[in-house]
Amino acid sequence: LTEVIPRSPSAQIQTSQAGPYKITMQVNPNPPSTTQPATLAVQVVHSSSLQLVTNARVTIESTMETMDMGTDSADAHVQNNGTYSVPVQFSMSGPWQVRILISVAGSKAESAVFEVIAR
């Protein structure tokens, strides 16, 4: 039925807690198209200090939820405004799991999972 009745688009801005970090992900455009890459912008805030984390390694993994197409992985790059940005190509319409991994030297790696619906 999900192939006949399309799912609602996922939220353009999504937030999740991952250990000591509040992770906010923005998808542009939303819903992402299968014909061109979408830009994922990620903001990482340390929950106790409320400070932007700009010294992390941020890796994005995307996996199609309804079909085994493998996992794509890309490192996001920090921008001047303290967010991390990376282009992601969703090669097929439908629900994708986007896992954001945060690694900061001297701290335990953390991750959060989001859902993105590609069109």
C-alpha positions in Angstrom: 0.0 0.0 0.0 2.8 2.4 0.6 3.7 2.2 -3.1 0.1 3.2 -4.0 -0.5 5.7 -1.3 2.6 7.9 -0.9 3.8 8.6 2.6 3.7 12.1 3.9 6.9 14.0 3.6 9.2 13.9 6.6 9.7 17.1 8.6 12.3 19.4 7.0 13.8 20.0 10.5 14.2 17.1 12.9 15.8 17.0 16.3 17.1 14.1 18.4 19.1 13.5 21.5 22.3 11.4 21.2 24.1 11.1 24.5 25.2 14.6 25.6 24.4 16.1 22.2 21.2 17.6 20.8 21.3 16.9 17.0 19.2 19.0 14.6 19.1 17.9 11.0 17.6 20.1 8.2 16.8 18.6 4.7 16.9 20.9 1.7 14.9 20.6 -0.5 12.2 18.7 1.4 11.1 16.3 0.2 14.4 15.4 -1.5 14.3 14.5 -5.1 15.8 11.3 -6.5 17.2 13.3 -9.5 19.5 15.7 -7.5 21.4 15.6 -4.2 19.7 17.1 -1.1 21.8 19.1 1.3 21.7 17.9 4.9 22.6 20.5 7.4 23.4 19.2 10.9 23.8 21.3 14.1 25.3 19.7 17.2 24.8 21.3 20.6 26.3 20.0 23.8 23.2 19.7 26.1 24.9 20.7 29.4 26.7 23.9 28.1 24.3 24.7 25.2 27.4 25.4 23.1 27.7 24.5 19.4 30.1 21.6 18.9 32.3 22.5 16.0 35.2 20.1 16.6 33.4 16.9 15.8 33.7 14.4 13.0 30.1 14.1 11.7 29.3 11.2 9.4 26.0 10.6 7.6 24.9 7.1 6.7 21.8 6.6 4.6 20.0 3.4 4.0 16.8 2.6 2.1 14.3 1.2 4.6 12.2 -0.9 2.2 14.9 -2.4 0.0 18.5 -3.5 0.6 20.5 -1.1 -1.4 23.5 -1.0 0.9 24.5 2.0 3.0 26.0 5.2 1.7 28.3 7.1 4.0 29.7 10.6 3.8 31.5 13.0 6.1 29.9 16.4 6.7 32.1 19.5 6.7 31.7 22.3 9.3 30.5 25.6 7.9 31.2 29.2 9.1 27.9 29.2 11.1 28.8 26.2 13.2 26.7 23.7 11.3 27.9 20.7 9.3 26.8 20.2 5.7 26.9 17.3 3.3 25.1 16.5 0.0 23.2 13.2 0.0 21.8 11.5 -3.1 18.6 9.5 -2.3 18.6 7.2 -5.4 15.0 5.9 -5.0 11.7 7.2 -3.8 10.5 6.1 -0.4 11.6 6.1 3.2 15.3 6.4 4.1 17.0 5.9 7.4 19.6 8.6 8.0 22.0 7.9 10.8 24.2 10.8 12.1 27.4 9.7 13.9 29.1 12.3 16.1 32.8 11.7 17.1 34.6 14.2 19.4 38.2 13.4 20.5 38.3 12.1 24.0 34.5 11.3 24.1 32.4 8.3 23.3 30.9 8.3 19.8 27.2 8.9 19.7 24.5 8.6 17.0 21.0 9.5 16.2 18.6 8.1 13.6 16.2 10.1 11.5 13.8 9.2 8.7 13.7 11.1 5.3 11.0 10.4 2.7 12.5 10.9 -0.8 10.3 11.6 -3.9 
